[in-house]
Amino acid sequence: MPRHIPQRHSTILRLEQQLFHNAHNLLIDACILYRAESFPTALALGVLAYEELGKLHLVDHVGAEAKLSEPASRREQLETLFSRKLVYSHIVKQRWALSMTKDGFSDLYHDGRLDHLKQAAFYVGFRNGRIRAPDRLRATTAYNQIKRVVGLFERTKDLPFLDLFEESTPETRKIAEEYISSARDALRLLKPTRKQRRKT
């Protein structure tokens, strides 16, 4: 198999674990920035964490199918997975994350709106006769994105620590719970606005 795709399923499992770990780091950084009232950058990092978890679910799904396939089909599936069409597409990763997230934002963001928000959090632009600056993004938007990422961590559970056909074990649950507990604690330290408190 070419070097741009994993040779073994164990490599895919290690990739999933690194995605989980990196998503956690991005989430923690997003919370730190939120507490420093850097809401646009907190939002952007929250979206990046969300994308990493979406990528994890995508890699797990396609990787499992590939492992069960004949070698020629496996190679084709993995080449498609590690292409611009899938793991290198931000909107695809966001859609995978959204498919695992049960909230009212899913339909709104499936059309690329979440990627647009991420870009707007980083860059000054000009649209419809107006200057668009990242500072116009509100704390509410950042808080809701961070909360959505924590929810996706909870739904992911110990998936990245399980090989195909393996059941959860006390060890895999413990590893995942440490990440999830840390994510929940980071969210608890954030101070939502009054409007957010009423929603929660």
PASEBA-1860 file (N, C-alpha, C; in nm, 3 decimals):
! residues 200
1> MPRHIPQR> 0.084/-0.119/0.000/0.000/0.000/0.000/0.088/0.125/0.000 ~ 0.039/0.234/-0.061/0.118/0.358/-0.062/0.137/0.412/0.080 ~ 0.242/0.492/0.097/0.276/0.544/0.230/0.178/0.649/0.280 ~ 0.097/0.706/0.191/0.003/0.811/0.234/-0.124/0.754/0.297 ~ -0.133/0.623/0.304/-0.245/0.561/0.376/-0.188/0.461/0.477 ~ -0.259/0.437/0.588/-0.207/0.344/0.691/-0.192/0.202/0.635 ~ -0.084/0.138/0.676/-0.058/0.000/0.633/-0.135/-0.100/0.719 ~ -0.157/-0.066/0.847/-0.221/-0.159/0.941/-0.339/-0.091/1.010
9> HSTILRLE> -0.432/-0.174/1.054/-0.547/-0.120/1.127/-0.503/-0.062/1.262 ~ -0.397/-0.115/1.321/-0.347/-0.061/1.448/-0.304/0.085/1.433 ~ -0.258/0.122/1.313/-0.221/0.262/1.288/-0.346/0.350/1.288 ~ -0.454/0.299/1.234/-0.581/0.374/1.235/-0.627/0.394/1.379 ~ -0.614/0.292/1.461/-0.653/0.305/1.601/-0.567/0.410/1.672 ~ -0.437/0.410/1.647/-0.350/0.511/1.708/-0.384/0.651/1.657 ~ -0.422/0.660/1.531/-0.465/0.789/1.474/-0.589/0.839/1.548 ~ -0.686/0.752/1.571/-0.808/0.791/1.643/-0.774/0.841/1.783
17> QQLFHNAH> -0.681/0.775/1.850/-0.642/0.817/1.985/-0.577/0.955/1.982 ~ -0.495/0.981/1.880/-0.431/1.113/1.868/-0.534/1.221/1.835 ~ -0.634/1.187/1.754/-0.741/1.282/1.724/-0.818/1.319/1.850 ~ -0.848/1.219/1.933/-0.919/1.241/2.059/-0.837/1.332/2.150 ~ -0.708/1.302/2.159/-0.616/1.380/2.243/-0.605/1.524/2.192 ~ -0.589/1.541/2.062/-0.576/1.675/2.006/-0.705/1.755/2.019 ~ -0.819/1.690/2.000/-0.947/1.758/2.018/-0.959/1.808/2.162 ~ -0.914/1.727/2.256/-0.917/1.768/2.397/-0.829/1.891/2.418
25> NLLIDACI> -0.707/1.890/2.364/-0.617/2.005/2.379/-0.676/2.131/2.319 ~ -0.736/2.119/2.201/-0.798/2.235/2.136/-0.914/2.289/2.220 ~ -0.993/2.197/2.277/-1.104/2.238/2.362/-1.055/2.313/2.486 ~ -0.953/2.261/2.552/-0.899/2.327/2.671/-0.848/2.466/2.634 ~ -0.776/2.477/2.521/-0.728/2.609/2.477/-0.844/2.703/2.447 ~ -0.951/2.650/2.387/-1.069/2.732/2.359/-1.128/2.786/2.489 ~ -1.132/2.703/2.592/-1.186/2.747/2.722/-1.098/2.854/2.785 ~ -0.967/2.838/2.774/-0.875/2.939/2.828/-0.898/3.073/2.757
33> LYRAESFP> -0.911/3.069/2.626/-0.934/3.192/2.550/-1.071/3.252/2.583 ~ -1.170/3.169/2.603/-1.303/3.219/2.641/-1.295/3.294/2.774 ~ -1.225/3.235/2.869/-1.212/3.299/3.001/-1.135/3.431/2.992 ~ -1.047/3.442/2.891/-0.973/3.566/2.868/-1.054/3.664/2.782 ~ -1.178/3.627/2.753/-1.272/3.706/2.672/-1.225/3.725/2.528 ~ -1.149/3.629/2.478/-1.111/3.626/2.337/-1.210/3.531/2.267 ~ -1.334/3.578/2.258/-1.444/3.490/2.215/-1.432/3.440/2.071 ~ -1.392/3.526/1.974/-1.381/3.473/1.837/-1.280/3.359/1.825
41> TALALGVL> -1.162/3.375/1.887/-1.061/3.269/1.877/-1.105/3.145/1.954 ~ -1.175/3.165/2.066/-1.230/3.051/2.140/-1.328/2.975/2.053 ~ -1.412/3.048/1.980/-1.507/2.984/1.889/-1.432/2.904/1.782 ~ -1.331/2.966/1.722/-1.258/2.899/1.613/-1.191/2.770/1.663 ~ -1.129/2.775/1.780/-1.067/2.654/1.834/-1.172/2.550/1.871 ~ -1.288/2.596/1.917/-1.398/2.504/1.945/-1.442/2.430/1.818 ~ -1.445/2.502/1.706/-1.482/2.438/1.579/-1.373/2.338/1.538 ~ -1.246/2.376/1.555/-1.137/2.284/1.520/-1.143/2.156/1.605
49> AYEELGKL> -1.173/2.170/1.733/-1.188/2.051/1.820/-1.302/1.964/1.771 ~ -1.410/2.028/1.732/-1.528/1.959/1.680/-1.492/1.882/1.552 ~ -1.414/1.946/1.464/-1.371/1.881/1.341/-1.284/1.759/1.370 ~ -1.196/1.768/1.469/-1.111/1.655/1.503/-1.195/1.536/1.550 ~ -1.299/1.564/1.627/-1.386/1.454/1.672/-1.468/1.399/1.556 ~ -1.511/1.487/1.466/-1.581/1.441/1.346/-1.491/1.352/1.262 ~ -1.364/1.393/1.249/-1.266/1.313/1.173/-1.246/1.177/1.240 ~ -1.242/1.175/1.372/-1.226/1.050/1.446/-1.339/0.953/1.410
57> HLVDHVGA> -1.462/1.001/1.410/-1.576/0.913/1.378/-1.570/0.867/1.233 ~ -1.530/0.957/1.144/-1.517/0.922/1.002/-1.409/0.814/0.984 ~ -1.292/0.835/1.043/-1.182/0.740/1.031/-1.220/0.605/1.091 ~ -1.289/0.607/1.205/-1.330/0.482/1.269/-1.426/0.405/1.179 ~ -1.522/0.474/1.121/-1.624/0.409/1.038/-1.562/0.349/0.911 ~ -1.489/0.432/0.837/-1.432/0.385/0.711/-1.319/0.285/0.738 ~ -1.240/0.309/0.843/-1.132/0.217/0.878/-1.184/0.078/0.912 ~ -1.296/0.073/0.983/-1.355/-0.058/1.017/-1.404/-0.129/0.892
65> EAKLSEPA> -1.469/-0.055/0.802/-1.515/-0.115/0.676/-1.398/-0.167/0.594 ~ -1.290/-0.088/0.592/-1.171/-0.127/0.514/-1.109/-0.255/0.570 ~ -1.104/-0.265/0.702/-1.043/-0.384/0.763/-1.120/-0.511/0.726 ~ -1.250/-0.498/0.707/-1.333/-0.613/0.675/-1.338/-0.644/0.525 ~ -1.273/-0.560/0.444/-1.279/-0.575/0.298/-1.160/-0.654/0.244 ~ -1.174/-0.696/0.120/-1.063/-0.759/0.047/-0.953/-0.655/0.026 ~ -0.827/-0.698/0.011/-0.714/-0.604/0.000/-0.732/-0.494/-0.105 ~ -0.780/-0.527/-0.226/-0.795/-0.424/-0.331/-0.899/-0.321/-0.290
73> SRREQLET> -1.010/-0.368/-0.236/-1.116/-0.277/-0.190/-1.068/-0.196/-0.070 ~ -0.992/-0.259/0.019/-0.938/-0.189/0.136/-0.853/-0.071/0.093 ~ -0.765/-0.094/-0.001/-0.677/0.014/-0.049/-0.759/0.129/-0.106 ~ -0.858/0.096/-0.188/-0.943/0.199/-0.249/-1.018/0.279/-0.141 ~ -1.072/0.210/-0.040/-1.144/0.279/0.067/-1.052/0.372/0.145 ~ -0.931/0.325/0.176/-0.837/0.407/0.253/-0.786/0.525/0.170 ~ -0.765/0.504/0.039/-0.723/0.615/-0.046/-0.831/0.723/-0.053 ~ -0.956/0.680/-0.059/-1.066/0.777/-0.058/-1.074/0.847/0.078
81> LFSRKLVY> -1.058/0.771/0.186/-1.064/0.829/0.320/-0.958/0.937/0.337 ~ -0.834/0.908/0.297/-0.725/1.004/0.315/-0.706/1.091/0.192 ~ -0.816/1.147/0.146/-0.815/1.236/0.029/-0.883/1.368/0.064 ~ -0.877/1.459/-0.030/-0.942/1.590/-0.011/-1.094/1.576/0.003 ~ -1.148/1.467/-0.049/-1.293/1.445/-0.042/-1.341/1.420/0.101 ~ -1.256/1.358/0.184/-1.301/1.319/0.317/-1.219/1.384/0.428 ~ -1.111/1.323/0.477/-1.046/1.375/0.598/-0.982/1.512/0.579 ~ -0.959/1.554/0.455/-0.901/1.688/0.434/-1.007/1.791/0.396
89> SHIVKQRW> -1.133/1.757/0.413/-1.243/1.851/0.388/-1.301/1.894/0.522 ~ -1.290/2.022/0.552/-1.340/2.073/0.680/-1.492/2.051/0.693 ~ -1.564/2.075/0.585/-1.710/2.063/0.592/-1.751/1.917/0.613 ~ -1.681/1.822/0.551/-1.711/1.680/0.572/-1.689/1.643/0.718 ~ -1.577/1.687/0.776/-1.549/1.656/0.917/-1.657/1.718/1.007 ~ -1.698/1.840/0.973/-1.803/1.905/1.052/-1.934/1.829/1.040 ~ -1.965/1.781/0.921/-2.089/1.705/0.903/-2.087/1.575/0.983 ~ -1.972/1.509/0.990/-1.963/1.388/1.071/-1.986/1.422/1.218
97> ALSMTKDG> -1.928/1.533/1.263/-1.949/1.575/1.402/-2.096/1.610/1.424 ~ -2.154/1.683/1.330/-2.294/1.723/1.342/-2.387/1.602/1.346 ~ -2.351/1.498/1.271/-2.438/1.379/1.269/-2.442/1.310/1.406 ~ -2.340/1.336/1.487/-2.333/1.278/1.622/-2.388/1.373/1.728 ~ -2.427/1.494/1.687/-2.470/1.597/1.782/-2.619/1.620/1.766 ~ -2.691/1.599/1.872/-2.837/1.614/1.865/-2.878/1.750/1.921 ~ -2.869/1.853/1.838/-2.919/1.983/1.881/-2.976/2.060/1.762 ~ -3.034/2.173/1.787/-3.100/2.251/1.683/-3.007/2.314/1.582
105> FSDLYHDG> -2.876/2.309/1.606/-2.782/2.372/1.516/-2.747/2.283/1.397 ~ -2.774/2.155/1.408/-2.728/2.062/1.305/-2.773/2.100/1.165 ~ -2.903/2.125/1.145/-2.954/2.158/1.012/-2.893/2.287/0.960 ~ -2.882/2.386/1.047/-2.828/2.517/1.008/-2.683/2.504/0.962 ~ -2.604/2.423/1.030/-2.462/2.416/1.002/-2.422/2.315/0.895 ~ -2.513/2.227/0.853/-2.479/2.128/0.752/-2.442/2.190/0.618 ~ -2.488/2.312/0.593/-2.463/2.375/0.463/-2.332/2.453/0.459 ~ -2.245/2.438/0.559/-2.117/2.507/0.559/-2.115/2.630/0.646
113> RLDHLKQA> -2.224/2.661/0.713/-2.230/2.781/0.798/-2.127/2.775/0.912 ~ -2.104/2.656/0.966/-2.007/2.643/1.075/-1.866/2.676/1.025 ~ -1.832/2.632/0.904/-1.702/2.665/0.849/-1.691/2.815/0.824 ~ -1.798/2.875/0.779/-1.800/3.021/0.759/-1.775/3.093/0.892 ~ -1.838/3.048/0.998/-1.816/3.110/1.130/-1.671/3.096/1.174 ~ -1.613/2.978/1.150/-1.472/2.957/1.187/-1.383/3.056/1.115 ~ -1.406/3.074/0.985/-1.326/3.169/0.907/-1.348/3.312/0.955 ~ -1.473/3.346/0.984/-1.505/3.481/1.031/-1.443/3.511/1.167
121> AFYVGFRN> -1.414/3.406/1.244/-1.351/3.424/1.375/-1.203/3.459/1.363 ~ -1.143/3.426/1.249/-1.000/3.453/1.229/-0.971/3.578/1.145 ~ -1.057/3.605/1.046/-1.022/3.705/0.945/-1.119/3.822/0.940 ~ -1.063/3.941/0.907/-1.145/4.058/0.876/-1.183/4.046/0.729 ~ -1.309/4.072/0.699/-1.355/4.063/0.561/-1.443/4.182/0.524 ~ -1.487/4.183/0.400/-1.577/4.287/0.351/-1.686/4.220/0.272 ~ -1.812/4.244/0.313/-1.924/4.176/0.248/-2.048/4.263/0.256 ~ -2.124/4.268/0.147/-2.249/4.345/0.141/-2.229/4.490/0.187
129> GRIRAPDR> -2.117/4.548/0.144/-2.093/4.688/0.176/-2.047/4.715/0.319 ~ -2.014/4.609/0.393/-1.976/4.628/0.534/-1.847/4.554/0.566 ~ -1.769/4.614/0.656/-1.649/4.546/0.708/-1.696/4.446/0.813 ~ -1.646/4.324/0.803/-1.680/4.219/0.899/-1.555/4.185/0.980 ~ -1.557/4.214/1.107/-1.443/4.186/1.194/-1.476/4.073/1.291 ~ -1.375/3.995/1.330/-1.400/3.884/1.423/-1.467/3.929/1.554 ~ -1.438/4.050/1.598/-1.492/4.097/1.726/-1.644/4.101/1.731 ~ -1.709/4.095/1.615/-1.856/4.099/1.616/-1.917/3.966/1.663
137> LRATTAYN> -1.835/3.859/1.665/-1.886/3.730/1.712/-1.903/3.734/1.863 ~ -2.016/3.688/1.910/-2.051/3.701/2.052/-2.003/3.585/2.137 ~ -1.999/3.612/2.265/-1.963/3.510/2.363/-2.059/3.392/2.355 ~ -2.186/3.419/2.329/-2.287/3.313/2.323/-2.251/3.208/2.218 ~ -2.208/3.255/2.102/-2.173/3.163/1.993/-2.055/3.075/2.033 ~ -1.953/3.136/2.094/-1.836/3.060/2.139/-1.874/2.960/2.247 ~ -1.952/3.004/2.343/-1.992/2.916/2.454/-2.070/2.795/2.402 ~ -2.164/2.820/2.313/-2.245/2.710/2.259/-2.161/2.610/2.181
145> QIKRVVGL> -2.061/2.660/2.108/-1.974/2.568/2.034/-1.890/2.483/2.129 ~ -1.836/2.545/2.232/-1.756/2.470/2.330/-1.844/2.364/2.398 ~ -1.964/2.402/2.432/-2.058/2.309/2.495/-2.090/2.192/2.401 ~ -2.104/2.222/2.272/-2.132/2.119/2.173/-2.016/2.019/2.164 ~ -1.892/2.070/2.173/-1.775/1.982/2.169/-1.773/1.889/2.291 ~ -1.803/1.943/2.408/-1.806/1.860/2.529/-1.911/1.749/2.513 ~ -2.026/1.785/2.458/-2.130/1.685/2.433/-2.083/1.576/2.338 ~ -2.005/1.614/2.237/-1.955/1.515/2.142/-1.849/1.425/2.207
153> FERTKDLP> -1.769/1.481/2.297/-1.676/1.396/2.374/-1.755/1.292/2.451 ~ -1.864/1.333/2.514/-1.946/1.239/2.593/-2.006/1.131/2.505 ~ -2.046/1.165/2.382/-2.104/1.066/2.292/-1.997/0.973/2.232 ~ -1.876/1.024/2.219/-1.767/0.944/2.162/-1.723/0.834/2.259 ~ -1.731/0.865/2.387/-1.694/0.770/2.494/-1.555/0.714/2.470 ~ -1.538/0.581/2.477/-1.405/0.522/2.464/-1.379/0.463/2.325 ~ -1.454/0.509/2.226/-1.441/0.459/2.089/-1.296/0.455/2.038 ~ -1.215/0.561/2.058/-1.079/0.556/2.002/-0.985/0.456/2.070
161> FLDLFEES> -1.029/0.398/2.179/-0.944/0.304/2.253/-0.989/0.159/2.233 ~ -1.081/0.139/2.138/-1.134/0.005/2.112/-1.100/-0.039/1.971 ~ -1.049/-0.160/1.957/-1.026/-0.215/1.824/-1.158/-0.273/1.773 ~ -1.157/-0.310/1.647/-1.277/-0.366/1.586/-1.326/-0.488/1.664 ~ -1.456/-0.495/1.693/-1.521/-0.605/1.765/-1.482/-0.613/1.913 ~ -1.411/-0.514/1.966/-1.379/-0.514/2.108/-1.490/-0.446/2.186 ~ -1.512/-0.493/2.306/-1.607/-0.431/2.398/-1.531/-0.334/2.489 ~ -1.603/-0.236/2.542/-1.542/-0.147/2.641/-1.492/-0.228/2.760
169> TPETRKIA> -1.384/-0.181/2.817/-1.330/-0.244/2.938/-1.317/-0.135/3.044 ~ -1.299/-0.173/3.169/-1.277/-0.071/3.272/-1.159/0.021/3.236 ~ -1.055/-0.036/3.174/-0.937/0.044/3.138/-0.969/0.146/3.029 ~ -1.040/0.102/2.922/-1.071/0.196/2.814/-1.168/0.302/2.861 ~ -1.265/0.263/2.945/-1.360/0.362/2.999/-1.289/0.463/3.088 ~ -1.192/0.416/3.164/-1.118/0.506/3.254/-1.038/0.609/3.175 ~ -0.970/0.564/3.069/-0.892/0.656/2.986/-0.984/0.763/2.927 ~ -1.095/0.719/2.867/-1.187/0.814/2.805/-1.248/0.907/2.908
177> EEYISSAR> -1.285/0.855/3.024/-1.349/0.936/3.128/-1.256/1.045/3.179 ~ -1.126/1.020/3.180/-1.032/1.125/3.222/-1.039/1.244/3.126 ~ -1.043/1.216/2.998/-1.056/1.324/2.898/-1.191/1.395/2.911 ~ -1.296/1.315/2.922/-1.432/1.371/2.926/-1.451/1.454/3.053 ~ -1.403/1.404/3.164/-1.413/1.477/3.291/-1.338/1.609/3.284 ~ -1.220/1.607/3.224/-1.141/1.729/3.206/-1.216/1.830/3.119 ~ -1.279/1.781/3.013/-1.357/1.869/2.924/-1.476/1.929/2.998 ~ -1.547/1.848/3.076/-1.660/1.900/3.154/-1.614/2.005/3.254
185> DALRLLKP> -1.502/1.977/3.322/-1.450/2.072/3.421/-1.414/2.205/3.355 ~ -1.352/2.199/3.238/-1.315/2.322/3.166/-1.440/2.402/3.129 ~ -1.547/2.332/3.086/-1.672/2.400/3.052/-1.734/2.464/3.176 ~ -1.730/2.394/3.289/-1.789/2.447/3.413/-1.723/2.577/3.458 ~ -1.597/2.595/3.424/-1.525/2.717/3.464/-1.566/2.840/3.383 ~ -1.636/2.817/3.272/-1.678/2.930/3.188/-1.801/2.996/3.248 ~ -1.809/3.126/3.229/-1.924/3.200/3.280/-2.014/3.237/3.163 ~ -2.124/3.164/3.148/-2.215/3.198/3.038/-2.287/3.330/3.067
193> TRKQRRKT> -2.337/3.393/2.962/-2.414/3.515/2.979/-2.548/3.480/3.041 ~ -2.624/3.581/3.082/-2.758/3.556/3.141/-2.846/3.477/3.045 ~ -2.841/3.515/2.918/-2.921/3.448/2.818/-2.886/3.299/2.811 ~ -2.757/3.267/2.817/-2.714/3.128/2.812/-2.758/3.053/2.938 ~ -2.754/3.121/3.054/-2.797/3.055/3.179/-2.944/3.013/3.170 ~ -3.027/3.097/3.108/-3.168/3.062/3.096/-3.187/2.939/3.008 ~ -3.105/2.925/2.901/-3.116/2.812/2.810/-3.071/2.682/2.876 ~ -2.966/2.688/2.957/-2.903/2.568/3.011/-2.984/2.502/3.120
END
